[in-house]
Every structure is written in structure tokens, then in C-alpha cells.
Amino acid sequence: MERRTGSFSLRVVTHDTLLALFVTVMQVQGTVTRVHEGATRPLTDLGNLGYALLMVSGLAVAVRRRWPAPVFATAALASLAYYALDFPDGPGWLGLFVSLYTLTAYGDGRRSLVTAGAGIAVLTAVWLYTAADIEPRAAIGWVFFRIGASIMSAALGESVRSRRVIAAEAQARAELAERTREEVARARVDAERLRIAREVHDTVAHAIAVINVQSGVTAHVLDKRPERARDALRAIEQTSSRALQEMRAILGVLRDEDGGRTPNPGLEQVGELAAKAREAGLDVTVEMAPPAAPLPGTVDSAAYRILQESITNVIRHVGPTRVTVALNPGADLLEIRVTDEGRRTGSWDDAADRPSGGANGPAQPGRGILGMRERCRLLGGEFEAEPTPGGGFRVTARLPLAPTGPRR
């Protein structure tokens, strides 16, 4: 039997001490009354052994919660000795019943029940044996009362223990559910933060790439062709204005209490995206087959962002070149291919004399391909990015039209 290791407050110790004194007084006083009624053996026989046994079984209750099993063993042995020596019957079983209740209520379940059952069996045998020649015979009813009360005490203690265990398990489940809710909320916040980071990256990277190219054009042709410089500055103005609008829409998610926001861009804006790419010096051809049914919003937005990032990478890392955009919606997936022919040479107006990667020199590799691959993975799609034999580069994305969950 395990000893309970929990701390015992002064209130609990005081309560059990008072209970032990009450039980002891009741056992001694009630039995003394029976002695006066003509019991066979007085409590004073054998050196006041009867008083001693009653007091031991009562006072042991004071430490019942700290040592449930030893207290029950003490009360049971005192009862066995008391009735075996034919001391007068009385309320000397109060301490035994309290110790039985405590054993099952504060024990460890199965072992405490086995101990209580074995103890009750031994007590029953001894009580019935010592009452074999009891007179008057009607007094044997008290023996059966002791047996039934012992069983009820053990059952009551087990019921209290079971309810306590159930309450503790319910509390643990509630705490686990609360922690799970917090973890899910944090996961959602992280996912939204990642989504916003991707949106900001795609919007800003595309706008900055176009502005970088157009500013390089302006610096190159400002003195020779003012009209061309004016067109480049107008393109910069339009691109920056559109980027600011998209940034406001994205950041509005963070501060809009009503949850309203501008719809995410989709493939219906591919023409506008291609026009801006042509302004940046690309020769863009769009091959787009009409879908049989409207695309899911997440697929539509992800496809647009993949196209935008692919064209942005061409502007940043290649410069003026021919780009072919192919969109092939099927029954269960959308295939996207963006292929460029690689870097050209010549004057700016003849696709020449432009610094590769923008006005400020070659662009450094960024997170564009990683972001596109992540978008595909979240939708359960496939992504490939590889050079072509002619010196160009091809980006291929296949997005399932039905959600399949992120690929691992």
C-alpha cells in the first residue's frame, strides 16, 4: 500500500484529531453502559485490556489519512482481540468502520479494495465464531450489523475515491483541451503570418523589380529620348500605386475588425500582369485555355502569385527576353508553365545595352523559388524549376483543383 505523500494542513490534522477523540469517547462510553447492563467480562479484566483495545482503535483514527493501511490493520486487530476475549459488545466498531472507509477512499484503488475485502473476510469469520454461543440468540443480529456496516464503509470509500479520480481526469482533460486550443490558435496565427509574408514578398518583389527596370531605362534614355523616359516614369508611378493598393489590402487583414478586405488577385488579372511585364522590357506570350469550371479561390490566387513571382525573377535576373506563359486547366489540376529564352545582347531599344538584373547590377538570388514551392506544397501540388537547353529557364507548377493537404 502506497503512503500518501501529499502535505497535510493544520486544518486536516485538527479535524482528524477531533474525530479520533470523538470516536474513542463514544466507544468507551457506549461500552461502559453495556457493562452496567450485565456483560460477561468487564473491561477491567486482564489489566484493563478492554479499555486499552477500545482506546487504541479509536485514537488510531487521528493518523488515518497519512497511513490508511496501518490504521485499518490496527483497528482490525484490536477488534479481533476484543471479541475473541469475549469483552462486552458495544459501539467498539466505530474506529474500524472509519478506518475501512479511509482505506478505500484514500488508497490506490485495486490494492486497497483487495486489502479491505481480505480484512472483512477475516473479521467476519472471527465475529461469527465468537458469536456461536451468544445469548440471547437475538443478539447475533449485531454481528450481522457489523459485517454489513463494514462492507458499506468500504463501498462508500471506494465511491468517494472513484468520484475524486473522475473529477481529476476531467480537470486534466479540460487543461489539455485548453492547451490544445492555445496551440491551434498559435498555429493559425503562424500560418496567417506566413501567408501575409508571402503576399508582401510577392507584391513588393514584383513592384520593385519593375520599378528597378524602369528607373534604369529612365537613367539610360533621359538625355537622348525624353519621351521614352516619360513613359518609364509613368510606368513607375502606376506600378508603385498598384503595389501600395495591394499592400493596403494585405495589411488591412491585420486591422480590419469587420474582416473585410480586397479580394486576392487571380488569373483574371493575367493580362494586366503581362502588360506590366512588357513595359519592363519582356516579350510575353500568354497561352491560356479557358477552365471548364471556376477555379477554387486558393488555387486561383496561388496560380497568380506563382506567375507574378516567375515573371519577377525573369525581370530581375535575366532582363529583356521572350517569355511564354502557358496555363492548362484540366479536370483535376491546373498546370502552369513559365519559360524564358535566357539573356539577350544588344542596345536597349533593340533589347540591348540594359544592365543585367536591373539598373544597379546583377540581382542576387532571393526567396522567390522557395516561396513558389511552398505555395504548391500547401495545396498538395508539384513544383519544378530548371534551366532549359537553350540557356533559358522553366518554372512548372501543378496545382490540384481539389484540396489534398500539404505534401511532406
For each residue, the residues with C-beta under 8 A, 3 or more apart:
1: 68 69 107 108 111 112 115
2: 108
3: 66 67
4: 65 66 68 106
5:
6:
7:
8: 12 13 65 66
9: 12 13
10: 13 14
11: 14 15
12: 8 9 15 16 65
13: 8 9 10 16 17
14: 10 11 17 18
15: 11 12 18 19
16: 12 13 19 20 61 62 63 64 65
17: 13 14 20 21 62
18: 14 15 21 22
19: 15 16 22 23 61 62 98
20: 16 17 23 24 58 59 60 61 62
21: 17 18 24 25 58 59
22: 18 19 25 26
23: 19 20 26 27 58 61 94 95 98
24: 20 21 27 28 54 55 58 59 95
25: 21 22 28 29 58
26: 22 23 29 30 58 91 94
27: 23 24 30 31 54 55 57 58 90 91 92 94 95
28: 24 25 31 32 51 54 55 58
29: 25 26 32 33
30: 26 27 33 34 90 91 92
31: 27 28 34 35 43 50 54 87 88 90 91 92
32: 28 29 35 36 43
33: 29 30 36 37 90
34: 30 31 37 39 88 89 90
35: 31 32 39 42 43 88
36: 32 33
37: 33 34
38:
39: 34 35 42 87 88 89
40: 86 88
41: 45 50 85 86 87 88
42: 35 39 45 50 88
43: 31 32 35 48 49 50 51 54 87 88
44: 48 50 51
45: 41 42 49 50 87
46: 49 50 85
47: 52
48: 43 44 51 52
49: 43 45 46 52 53 85 87
50: 31 41 42 43 44 45 46 53 54 82 85 87 88
51: 28 43 44 48 54 55
52: 47 48 49 55 56
53: 49 50 56 57 78 81 82 87 92
54: 24 27 28 31 43 50 51 57 58 78 82 92
55: 24 27 28 51 52 58 59
56: 52 53 59 60 74 78
57: 27 53 54 60 74 75 78 79 82 92 95 96 99
58: 20 21 23 24 25 26 27 28 54 55 61 94 95
59: 20 21 24 55 56 62
60: 20 56 57 63 64 71 74 75 95 99
61: 16 19 20 23 58 64 71 75 95 98 99 102
62: 16 17 19 20 59
63: 16 60 66 67 71
64: 16 60 61 67 68 71 98 99 102 106
65: 4 8 12 16 68 102 106
66: 3 4 8 63
67: 3 63 64 70 71
68: 1 4 64 65 71 72 99 102 103 106 107 112
69: 1 72 73 103 107 112 115
70: 67 73 74
71: 60 61 63 64 67 68 74 75 99 102 103
72: 68 69 75 76 96 99 100 102 103 115 116 119
73: 69 70 76 77 119
74: 56 57 60 70 71 77 78 99
75: 57 60 61 71 72 78 79 95 96 98 99 100
76: 72 73 79 80 96 99 119 122 123
77: 73 74 80 81
78: 53 54 56 57 74 75 81 82 95 96
79: 57 75 76 82 83 92 93 96 123
80: 76 77 83 84 122 123 126
81: 53 77 78 84 85
82: 50 53 54 57 78 79 85 87 92
83: 79 80 86 87 89 126 127 130
84: 80 81 126 130
85: 41 46 49 50 81 82
86: 40 41 83 130
87: 31 39 41 43 45 49 50 53 82 83 92
88: 31 34 35 39 40 41 42 43 50
89: 34 39 83 92 139 142
90: 27 30 31 33 34
91: 26 27 30 31 94
92: 27 30 31 53 54 57 79 82 87 89 95
93: 79 96 97 146 149 150
94: 23 26 27 58 91 97 98
95: 23 24 27 57 58 60 61 75 78 92 98 99
96: 57 72 75 76 78 79 93 99 100 123 150
97: 93 94 100 101 149 150 153
98: 19 23 61 64 75 94 95 101 102 153
99: 57 60 61 64 68 71 72 74 75 76 95 96 102 103
100: 72 75 96 97 103 104 116 119 120 150 153 154 157
101: 97 98 104 105 153 154 156 157
102: 61 64 65 68 71 72 98 99 105 106 157
103: 68 69 71 72 99 100 106 107 112 115 116 154 157
104: 100 101 107 112 113 116 154 155 156 157 158 161
105: 101 102 156 157 158 160 161
106: 4 64 65 68 102 103 157 161
107: 1 68 69 103 104 111 112 113 115 116 157 161
108: 1 2 111 112
109: 112 113 161 165
110: 113 114
111: 1 107 108 114 115
112: 1 68 69 103 104 107 108 109 115 116 158 161
113: 104 107 109 110 116 117 154 158
114: 110 111 117 118
115: 1 69 72 103 107 111 112 118 119
116: 72 100 103 104 107 112 113 119 120 154 157
117: 113 114 120 121 154
118: 114 115 121 122
119: 72 73 76 100 115 116 122 123
120: 100 116 117 123 124 147 150 151 154
121: 117 118 124 125
122: 76 80 118 119 125 126
123: 76 79 80 96 119 120 126 127 146 147 150
124: 120 121 127 128 147 150
125: 121 122 128 129
126: 80 83 84 122 123 129 130
127: 83 123 124 130 131 143 146 147
128: 124 125 131 132 143
129: 125 126 132
130: 83 84 86 126 127
131: 127 128 134 139 140 143
132: 128 129
133:
134: 131 137 139 140 143
135: 139
136: 139
137: 134 140
138: 141
139: 89 131 134 135 136 142
140: 131 134 137 143 144
141: 138 144 145
142: 89 139 145 146
143: 127 128 131 134 140 146 147
144: 140 141 147 148
145: 141 142 148 149
146: 93 123 127 142 143 149 150
147: 120 123 124 127 143 144 150 151
148: 144 145 151 152
149: 93 97 145 146 152 153
150: 93 96 97 100 120 123 124 146 147 153 154
151: 120 147 148 154 155
152: 148 149 155 156
153: 97 98 100 101 149 150 156 157
154: 100 101 103 104 113 116 117 120 150 151 157 158
155: 104 151 152 158 159
156: 101 104 105 152 153 159 160
157: 100 101 102 103 104 105 106 107 116 153 154 160 161
158: 104 105 112 113 154 155 161 162
159: 155 156 162 163
160: 105 156 157 163 164
161: 104 105 106 107 109 112 157 158 164 165
162: 158 159 165 166
163: 159 160 166 167
164: 160 161 167 168
165: 109 161 162 168 169
166: 162 163 169 170
167: 163 164 170 171
168: 164 165 171 172
169: 165 166 172 173
170: 166 167 173 174
171: 167 168 174 175
172: 168 169 175 176
173: 169 170 176 177
174: 170 171 177 178
175: 171 172 178 179
176: 172 173 179 180
177: 173 174 180 181
178: 174 175 181 182
179: 175 176 182 183
180: 176 177 183 184
181: 177 178 184 185
182: 178 179 185 186
183: 179 180 186 187
184: 180 181 187 188
185: 181 182 188 189
186: 182 183 189 190
187: 183 184 190 191
188: 184 185 191 192
189: 185 186 192 193
190: 186 187 193 194
191: 187 188 194 195
192: 188 189 195 196 253
193: 189 190 196 197
194: 190 191 197 198
195: 191 192 198 199
196: 192 193 199 200 250 251 253 254
197: 193 194 200 201
198: 194 195 201 202 305 371 374 375
199: 195 196 202 203 246 250 264 305
200: 196 197 203 204 247 250
201: 197 198 204 205 367 368 371
202: 198 199 205 206 305 308 309 312 371
203: 199 200 206 207 243 246 247 250
204: 200 201 207 208 243 247
205: 201 202 208 209 309 312 316 366 368
206: 202 203 209 210 243 308 309 311 312
207: 203 204 210 211 239 240 242 243
208: 204 205 211 212
209: 205 206 212 213 280 312 315 316 358
210: 206 207 213 214 235 236 239 276 277 279 280 312 315
211: 207 208 214 215 236 239 240
212: 208 209 215 216 315 316 358 359 360
213: 209 210 216 217 280 281 315 319 354 358 359
214: 210 211 217 218 232 233 235 236 239 279 280
215: 211 212 218 219 232 236 359
216: 212 213 219 220 354 355 358 359 360
217: 213 214 220 221 228 229 232 281 348 354
218: 214 215 221 222 229 232 233 236
219: 215 216 222 359
220: 216 217 348 353 354
221: 217 218 224 225 226 228 229 232 348
222: 218 219 226 229
223: 226
224: 221
225: 221 228 229
226: 221 222 223 229 230
227: 230 231
228: 217 221 225 231 232
229: 217 218 221 222 225 226 232 233
230: 226 227 233 234
231: 227 228 234 235
232: 214 215 217 218 221 228 229 235 236
233: 214 218 229 230 236 237
234: 230 231 237 238
235: 210 214 231 232 238 239 276 279 280
236: 210 211 214 215 218 232 233 239 240
237: 233 234 240 241
238: 234 235 241 242 276
239: 207 210 211 214 235 236 242 243 276
240: 207 211 236 237 243 244
241: 237 238 244 245
242: 207 238 239 245 246
243: 203 204 206 207 239 240 246 247
244: 240 241 247 248
245: 241 242 248 249 262
246: 199 203 242 243 249 250 262 265
247: 200 203 204 243 244 250 251
248: 244 245 251 252 262
249: 245 246 252 261 262
250: 196 199 200 203 246 247 253
251: 196 247 248 254 255
252: 248 249 255 256 260 261 262
253: 192 196 250 256 261
254: 196 251
255: 251 252
256: 252 253 259 260 261
257:
258:
259: 256
260: 252 256
261: 249 252 253 256
262: 245 246 248 249 252
263: 266
264: 199 297 300 301 304
265: 246 269 301 304 305 308
266: 263 269 295 297 300 301 303 304
267: 270 288 295 300 303 304 307 327
268:
269: 265 266 272 273 304
270: 267 273 274 286 288 304 307 325 327
271: 274 275 286
272: 269 275 276
273: 269 270 276 277 304 307 308 311
274: 270 271 277 278 284 286 325
275: 271 272 278 279
276: 210 235 238 239 272 273 279 280
277: 210 273 274 280 282 284 311 314 315 323
278: 274 275 281 282 283 284
279: 210 214 235 275 276
280: 209 210 213 214 235 276 277 315
281: 213 217 278 315 319 320 351 354
282: 277 278 311 314 315 320 321 322 323
283: 278 320 321 322 323
284: 274 277 278 311 323 324 325
285: 322 323 324 325
286: 270 271 274 325 327
287: 324 325 326 327
288: 267 270 325 326 327
289: 327 328 329
290: 329
291: 294 295 329 334
292: 329 331
293:
294: 291
295: 266 267 291 299 300 303 329 334 401
296: 299 300 401 403
297: 264 266 300 301
298: 301 302 379 403
299: 295 296 302 303 334 379 399 400 401
300: 264 266 267 295 296 297 303 304
301: 264 265 266 297 298 304 305
302: 298 299 305 306 375 376 378 379 399
303: 266 267 295 299 300 306 307 327 334 336 397 399
304: 264 265 266 267 269 270 273 300 301 307 308
305: 198 199 202 265 301 302 308 309 372 375
306: 302 303 309 310 336 338 372 375 376 395 397
307: 267 270 273 303 304 310 311 325 336 338
308: 202 206 265 273 304 305 311 312
309: 202 205 206 305 306 312 313 368 371 372
310: 306 307 313 314 338 368 372 395
311: 206 273 277 282 284 307 308 314 315 323 325 338
312: 202 205 206 209 210 308 309 315 316 368
313: 309 310 316 317 318 366 368 369 393 395
314: 277 282 310 311 317 318 321 323 338 340 393
315: 209 210 212 213 277 280 281 282 311 312 318 319 358
316: 205 209 212 312 313 357 358 363 366
317: 313 314 356 357 362 363 365
318: 313 314 315 321 340 342 343 356 357 393
319: 213 281 315 343 344 354 355 356 357
320: 281 282 283 344 351 354
321: 282 283 314 318 340 341 342 343 344 351 392
322: 282 283 285 340 341
323: 277 282 283 284 285 311 314 338 339 340 341
324: 284 285 287 337 338 339 340
325: 270 274 284 285 286 287 288 307 311 336 337 338
326: 287 288 335 336 337 338 339
327: 267 270 286 287 288 289 303 334 335 336
328: 289 334 335 336 337
329: 289 290 291 292 295 334 335 401
330: 333 334 335 401
331: 292 401
332: 400 401 402
333: 330 381 398 399 400 401
334: 291 295 299 303 327 328 329 330 398 399 401
335: 326 327 328 329 330 396 397 398
336: 303 306 307 325 326 327 328 395 396 397 398 399
337: 324 325 326 328 394 395 396
338: 306 307 310 311 314 323 324 325 326 394 395
339: 323 324 326 388 392 393 394 395
340: 314 318 321 322 323 324 392 393 394
341: 321 322 323 344 390 391 392
342: 318 321 388 390 391 392 393
343: 318 319 321 356 391
344: 319 320 321 341 351 352
345: 352
346: 350 351 352 353
347: 350 351 352 353
348: 217 220 221 351 352 353 354
349: 352
350: 346 347
351: 281 320 321 344 346 347 348 354
352: 344 345 346 347 348 349
353: 220 346 347 348
354: 213 216 217 220 281 319 320 348 351
355: 216 319 358 359 360 361
356: 317 318 319 343 361 362
357: 316 317 318 319 361 362 363
358: 209 212 213 216 315 316 355 361 363
359: 212 213 215 216 219 355
360: 212 216 355
361: 355 356 357 358
362: 317 356 357
363: 316 317 357 358 366
364:
365: 317
366: 205 313 316 363
367: 201 370 371
368: 201 205 309 310 312 313 371 372
369: 313 372 373 385 395
370: 367 373 374
371: 198 201 202 309 367 368 374 375
372: 305 306 309 310 368 369 375 376 383 385 395 397
373: 369 370 376 377 383 385
374: 198 370 371 377 378
375: 198 302 305 306 371 372 378 379 397
376: 302 306 372 373 379 381 382 383 397 398 399
377: 373 374 380 381 383 406 407
378: 302 374 375 406
379: 298 299 302 375 376 399 400 403 404 406
380: 377 400 403 404 405 406 407
381: 333 376 377 397 398 399 400 407
382: 376 396 397 398
383: 372 373 376 377 395 396 397 398
384: 394 395 396 397
385: 369 372 373 393 394 395 396
386: 393 394
387: 391 392 393 394
388: 339 342 391 392 393 394
389:
390: 341 342
391: 341 342 343 387 388
392: 321 339 340 341 342 387 388
393: 313 314 318 339 340 342 385 386 387 388
394: 337 338 339 340 384 385 386 387 388
395: 306 310 313 336 337 338 339 369 372 383 384 385
396: 335 336 337 382 383 384 385
397: 303 306 335 336 372 375 376 381 382 383 384
398: 333 334 335 336 376 381 382 383
399: 299 302 303 333 334 336 376 379 381
400: 299 332 333 379 380 381 403 404
401: 295 296 299 329 330 331 332 333 334
402: 332
403: 296 298 379 380 400
404: 379 380 400
405: 380
406: 377 378 379 380
407: 377 380 381
408:
